[in-house]
Amino acid sequence: MNILTILADHDFNKVNHGKLIFMKLITVISTFLFPKKKKLYKGHFAVTRSLISGLINSGVKFFYNPISYNINSKTCIVLSGYKALNTAIYYKNIGTIDFIIAGPNIVVLPSDFKGLIADKNIDLCIVPSQWVKELYLQEEPSLKGRIEIWGAGVDCNFWKKKNNELTKWKKLNIILFYIKNIDDLIFIEYENFLLNKGFIIKKLYYGRYSTDEYLKVLQLVNIAIFFSKSESQGIALMEAWATDTPTLVWNPGQWISPKGIVHKSSSAPYLNVHTGTFFSNLNQFKKLINDFDKISVDYEPRQWVCNNFSDEISANKLLKITSNIESRQ
């Protein structure tokens, strides 16, 4: 397999080479000393961090946001940034790059940036889940045969319960409400139900907490309730599962595009019998809470996510996809 180049919001045409050489050195050192610092990873922090960490931990050689493409790398993965993708397409056109894999954080819809994600020079488009793949194919049929699902992983050594002790939920009393881009009126009836039953509720709003704050809350609660209209992957869910916290997920089942078009969607594409359960109304929610002692014995969220979506496993899944693309020619 060719040595990979990973691009994340990186435009060669506007690089200050002297400054970048210095910053690259600082980044390489800091990646090992401070692996959770967001400024080290461009694009979608969690996605870039997971892939870079997974490749490093797997002993795979790669280039990350290099100064220029005058390097020995014929396969380029563009994780994010339409300018970075345009740059990769330019280098492919002049023969420097042989293969381009694009996604999953470049566009919301395949029609964005004049249909850039479907450019004929792109060998493979990466999306984070099945419902997003179906949406892309519906909007851009030319992607058929060159679109694959790949999800980023989580650091199972960081996301864990205190002292790495797995939790079995003998008594449900402390609950997390994870709230993303919805009005408080949507979850108020669920909150009132739990408060009337004597539960303690901790709330976190998307974009208003640090990584360390999220971990501390997850280590405190017995279960997490997620309220989000849709998720392309749901990395915060996976982080919760890695701490062995099962999740109940509100799922309206549809996503409305910026153009007002309604698409079938999911609020937790990777939710399964090991990690939690969906609900869509108060009656379903009440039953899940009342029956929690019975159903919780089947939940094994940490075991499932660490066996399927650790950084290393996720990175190796992408390496396999990359090898398949390279073997076609």
Secondary structure per residue as TSV (DSSP state, phi and psi in degrees):
chain	resnum	aa	ss	phi	psi
A	1	M	-	360.0	140.3
A	2	N	-	-62.5	152.6
A	3	I	-	-67.0	131.6
A	4	L	E	-83.5	148.6
A	5	T	E	-113.5	128.6
A	6	I	E	-107.0	123.5
A	7	L	E	-114.9	135.5
A	8	A	E	-140.4	107.0
A	9	D	S	50.1	49.6
A	10	H	-	-125.8	119.1
A	11	D	-	-116.3	108.5
A	12	F	G	-57.6	-32.2
A	13	N	G	-68.3	-16.4
A	14	K	G	-122.2	28.1
A	15	V	-	-90.2	129.8
A	16	N	-	-85.7	100.9
A	17	H	H	-60.9	-41.1
A	18	G	H	-63.0	-45.8
A	19	K	H	-65.6	-38.5
A	20	L	H	-68.1	-37.1
A	21	I	H	-59.4	-43.8
A	22	F	H	-64.4	-45.6
A	23	M	H	-66.1	-34.2
A	24	K	H	-62.4	-42.7
A	25	L	H	-62.6	-44.3
A	26	I	H	-62.9	-40.4
A	27	T	H	-65.0	-44.9
A	28	V	H	-59.6	-45.5
A	29	I	H	-65.6	-45.1
A	30	S	H	-69.4	-28.7
A	31	T	H	-59.0	-35.8
A	32	F	H	-83.9	-34.2
A	33	L	H	-81.6	-37.1
A	34	F	-	-133.9	69.6
A	35	P	T	-66.2	-8.7
A	36	K	T	-104.5	4.7
A	37	K	-	-78.0	120.5
A	38	K	G	-64.1	-31.9
A	39	K	G	-65.7	-13.8
A	40	L	G	-78.1	-18.5
A	41	Y	S	-124.7	121.4
A	42	K	-	-84.6	170.8
A	43	G	S	74.4	-146.7
A	44	H	S	-75.4	111.2
A	45	F	H	-49.6	-52.6
A	46	A	H	-64.2	-36.8
A	47	V	H	-70.9	-49.6
A	48	T	H	-63.3	-44.8
A	49	R	H	-58.7	-46.1
A	50	S	H	-62.2	-46.3
A	51	L	H	-66.2	-46.5
A	52	I	H	-61.8	-46.1
A	53	S	H	-64.3	-41.5
A	54	G	H	-63.2	-40.8
A	55	L	H	-67.4	-42.9
A	56	I	H	-61.9	-47.3
A	57	N	H	-66.1	-23.9
A	58	S	T	-90.9	-0.9
A	59	G	T	73.4	25.7
A	60	V	-	-92.9	132.8
A	61	K	-	-81.7	139.9
A	62	F	E	-161.9	166.8
A	63	F	E	-112.5	137.8
A	64	Y	E	-121.7	118.7
A	65	N	S	43.3	60.5
A	66	P	-	-67.8	165.7
A	67	I	S	-63.4	-40.9
A	68	S	S	-149.7	178.5
A	69	Y	S	-98.4	24.7
A	70	N	-	-85.3	60.5
A	71	I	S	-135.6	165.7
A	72	N	S	-87.2	72.8
A	73	S	-	-147.9	118.1
A	74	K	-	-101.9	-6.3
A	75	T	E	-119.8	126.0
A	76	C	E	-121.4	127.1
A	77	I	E	-107.1	116.5
A	78	V	E	-100.7	104.7
A	79	L	E	-75.2	-38.8
A	80	S	E	-157.1	155.7
A	81	G	-	98.5	112.3
A	82	Y	H	-68.2	-29.7
A	83	K	H	-67.3	-40.2
A	84	A	H	-62.1	-40.1
A	85	L	H	-67.6	-41.6
A	86	N	H	-59.9	-39.2
A	87	T	H	-64.0	-44.4
A	88	A	H	-61.6	-41.1
A	89	I	H	-62.0	-40.1
A	90	Y	H	-59.6	-47.4
A	91	Y	H	-67.8	-29.8
A	92	K	H	-69.5	-38.8
A	93	N	H	-63.8	-28.8
A	94	I	T	-96.2	5.2
A	95	G	T	90.3	6.9
A	96	T	S	-79.6	-36.0
A	97	I	-	-110.0	139.7
A	98	D	S	-97.9	-36.5
A	99	F	E	-133.2	136.3
A	100	I	E	-122.8	126.2
A	101	I	E	-115.1	125.8
A	102	A	E	-122.7	130.4
A	103	G	E	124.5	173.8
A	104	P	E	-100.3	8.5
A	105	N	E	-122.5	40.6
A	106	I	S	-98.2	-43.8
A	107	V	-	-133.4	159.9
A	108	V	S	-86.2	-46.9
A	109	L	S	-122.6	149.7
A	110	P	T	-65.0	-13.8
A	111	S	T	-81.6	-12.0
A	112	D	H	-62.7	149.1
A	113	F	H	51.9	46.3
A	114	K	H	58.6	37.1
A	115	G	H	72.6	28.7
A	116	L	G	-56.9	-39.3
A	117	I	G	-64.6	-19.3
A	118	A	G	-99.4	10.8
A	119	D	-	-53.9	140.4
A	120	K	T	-61.7	-20.6
A	121	N	T	-78.6	-12.5
A	122	I	-	-85.8	120.6
A	123	D	S	-76.7	-31.9
A	124	L	E	-153.4	134.1
A	125	C	E	-100.5	130.2
A	126	I	E	-103.9	131.0
A	127	V	E	-127.0	155.9
A	128	P	S	-85.0	-10.5
A	129	S	S	-161.3	170.6
A	130	Q	H	-65.7	-43.1
A	131	W	H	-67.5	-31.1
A	132	V	H	-69.7	-38.8
A	133	K	H	-60.2	-45.2
A	134	E	H	-63.5	-39.1
A	135	L	H	-63.3	-46.2
A	136	Y	H	-60.8	-44.0
A	137	L	H	-67.8	-33.2
A	138	Q	H	-65.9	-41.2
A	139	E	H	-80.7	-30.8
A	140	E	-	-140.4	83.5
A	141	P	G	-59.0	-21.8
A	142	S	G	-65.7	-12.4
A	143	L	G	-79.9	-7.3
A	144	K	T	-58.4	129.6
A	145	G	T	89.8	-8.5
A	146	R	S	-139.5	45.8
A	147	I	E	-141.2	132.9
A	148	E	E	-135.6	157.0
A	149	I	E	-95.9	130.1
A	150	W	-	-145.9	130.8
A	151	G	-	-113.8	141.6
A	152	A	-	-69.3	159.8
A	153	G	-	-103.2	-172.8
A	154	V	B	-129.9	156.8
A	155	D	-	-85.7	99.6
A	156	C	T	-72.4	-13.0
A	157	N	T	-81.9	-22.4
A	158	F	T	-94.0	-46.4
A	159	W	S	-86.3	95.7
A	160	K	S	-157.4	164.2
A	161	K	-	-71.4	164.0
A	162	K	G	-57.6	136.2
A	163	N	G	60.0	18.4
A	164	N	G	58.6	27.7
A	165	E	-	-86.2	127.3
A	166	L	-	-73.3	145.3
A	167	T	-	-104.9	130.9
A	168	K	-	-112.2	132.0
A	169	W	-	-88.3	83.4
A	170	K	S	-73.6	-31.5
A	171	K	S	-144.9	125.2
A	172	L	-	-91.5	117.1
A	173	N	-	-143.2	-29.8
A	174	I	E	-113.5	126.5
A	175	I	E	-128.4	139.0
A	176	L	E	-96.5	132.4
A	177	F	E	-102.9	113.7
A	178	Y	E	-101.3	117.8
A	179	I	E	-120.0	122.5
A	180	K	E	-129.5	111.5
A	181	N	S	55.2	41.4
A	182	I	-	-133.8	159.3
A	183	D	-	-74.9	143.3
A	184	D	G	-58.6	-25.1
A	185	L	G	-61.7	-24.7
A	186	I	G	-67.9	-36.8
A	187	F	T	-106.2	1.1
A	188	I	H	-61.9	-36.3
A	189	E	H	-70.2	-32.1
A	190	Y	H	-71.0	-39.4
A	191	E	H	-63.7	-45.9
A	192	N	H	-62.1	-39.5
A	193	F	H	-59.5	-46.1
A	194	L	H	-69.8	-41.0
A	195	L	H	-62.6	-39.5
A	196	N	H	-66.3	-22.6
A	197	K	T	-92.4	1.4
A	198	G	T	90.5	12.8
A	199	F	-	-78.0	153.6
A	200	I	E	-98.0	129.5
A	201	I	E	-116.0	128.2
A	202	K	E	-106.3	133.3
A	203	K	E	-113.5	137.4
A	204	L	E	-130.3	132.6
A	205	Y	E	-105.0	132.6
A	206	Y	T	-51.1	131.1
A	207	G	T	84.3	-0.4
A	208	R	S	-119.9	23.1
A	209	Y	S	-143.9	159.7
A	210	S	-	-94.6	165.9
A	211	T	H	-58.8	-43.8
A	212	D	H	-65.3	-38.0
A	213	E	H	-63.6	-42.6
A	214	Y	H	-62.6	-44.2
A	215	L	H	-60.6	-44.6
A	216	K	H	-61.5	-40.3
A	217	V	H	-67.2	-43.9
A	218	L	H	-62.1	-32.5
A	219	Q	H	-74.4	-13.9
A	220	L	H	-95.1	-37.0
A	221	V	-	-86.4	164.4
A	222	N	S	-95.4	-26.2
A	223	I	E	-156.7	155.0
A	224	A	E	-121.6	135.4
A	225	I	E	-108.4	120.9
A	226	F	E	-103.5	130.4
A	227	F	E	-121.6	104.6
A	228	S	E	-151.7	138.5
A	229	K	S	-64.3	-36.0
A	230	S	-	-164.2	159.2
A	231	E	-	-140.1	131.2
A	232	S	S	-71.5	-35.3
A	233	Q	S	-132.4	-54.4
A	234	G	-	94.4	56.2
A	235	I	H	-66.5	-36.4
A	236	A	H	-61.0	-34.3
A	237	L	H	-63.2	-44.8
A	238	M	H	-65.1	-35.3
A	239	E	H	-64.5	-38.9
A	240	A	H	-63.9	-45.0
A	241	W	H	-61.0	-36.8
A	242	A	H	-64.7	-25.3
A	243	T	T	-87.1	10.8
A	244	D	T	65.5	34.0
A	245	T	-	-103.8	113.3
A	246	P	-	-72.1	159.5
A	247	T	E	-129.9	139.5
A	248	L	E	-106.8	128.2
A	249	V	E	-123.2	120.8
A	250	W	E	-69.7	126.9
A	251	N	-	-134.0	95.6
A	252	P	-	-69.4	-21.4
A	253	G	-	83.4	8.4
A	254	Q	E	-149.2	152.2
A	255	W	E	-126.8	132.3
A	256	I	E	-102.3	119.4
A	257	S	-	-70.7	165.1
A	258	P	T	-56.3	-22.0
A	259	K	T	-86.7	0.3
A	260	G	S	86.2	9.8
A	261	I	-	-86.8	133.5
A	262	V	E	-89.0	126.7
A	263	H	E	-121.8	146.2
A	264	K	E	-64.8	136.0
A	265	S	-	-148.4	-175.0
A	266	S	-	-141.8	145.3
A	267	S	S	-87.9	-7.2
A	268	A	-	-158.8	82.1
A	269	P	T	-58.6	-25.1
A	270	Y	T	-109.5	10.3
A	271	L	-	-63.1	140.3
A	272	N	-	-152.0	-178.2
A	273	V	T	-63.5	-19.4
A	274	H	T	-85.7	-20.0
A	275	T	T	-114.7	-18.8
A	276	G	E	161.1	-160.9
A	277	T	E	-147.5	146.8
A	278	F	E	-83.7	155.3
A	279	F	E	-146.4	155.8
A	280	S	-	-130.3	-7.9
A	281	N	S	-150.0	171.8
A	282	L	H	-65.8	-37.6
A	283	N	H	-62.7	-43.1
A	284	Q	H	-62.7	-41.7
A	285	F	H	-63.2	-45.5
A	286	K	H	-58.4	-42.7
A	287	K	H	-64.8	-41.3
A	288	L	H	-62.2	-42.6
A	289	I	H	-67.4	-44.5
A	290	N	H	-66.4	-29.4
A	291	D	T	-99.7	11.1
A	292	F	H	-58.8	-40.6
A	293	D	H	-59.7	-32.6
A	294	K	H	-78.9	-43.4
A	295	I	H	-84.8	-20.5
A	296	S	G	-68.6	-21.6
A	297	V	G	-65.0	-20.6
A	298	D	G	-91.1	-8.0
A	299	Y	-	-79.8	132.1
A	300	E	-	-139.0	61.5
A	301	P	H	-62.8	-42.3
A	302	R	H	-65.9	-45.8
A	303	Q	H	-59.3	-43.0
A	304	W	H	-66.7	-48.3
A	305	V	H	-70.4	-37.1
A	306	C	H	-73.0	-23.3
A	307	N	H	-84.5	-15.4
A	308	N	H	-123.8	-25.2
A	309	F	S	-140.3	37.1
A	310	S	B	-69.6	164.2
A	311	D	H	-55.0	-45.1
A	312	E	H	-67.0	-43.3
A	313	I	H	-64.8	-42.9
A	314	S	H	-62.6	-46.4
A	315	A	H	-61.1	-40.1
A	316	N	H	-71.1	-27.9
A	317	K	H	-64.1	-41.4
A	318	L	H	-69.8	-35.4
A	319	L	H	-62.4	-38.5
A	320	K	H	-65.8	-42.9
A	321	I	H	-60.4	-43.5
A	322	T	H	-62.2	-43.8
A	323	S	H	-61.5	-38.9
A	324	N	H	-63.7	-39.2
A	325	I	H	-65.7	-45.0
A	326	E	H	-66.2	-30.2
A	327	S	H	-76.9	-11.1
A	328	R	T	-71.5	-22.9
A	329	Q	-	-119.3	360.0
